[in-house]
Amino acid sequence: MEILVYLIPASLFLGGLGLIAFFWALRNNQFDDPEGDRHRVLNSDWDDEPKP
């Protein structure tokens, strides 16, 4: 049970770090191209096509 003294703060720290990274990505417009993503999925020009 003494390990919880270390695990709980570590998990809270890592969760906070992930939350900060998410808000940083939102603030820097990382999620602002839904139209491009929608068309990119339908694109048939793949990089891993076999070359003739």
C-alpha angles and dihedrals in degrees: 000000000000090000088070088070087068101031099053096053090042092053092046090050093050092045090051090048090053091048091051090049091050093051090045089055091049092049093049093052096247092149100046102106108073091142092056092048091051092053094040091060091056094048112113095199100106125180094219098058114129112256115234 
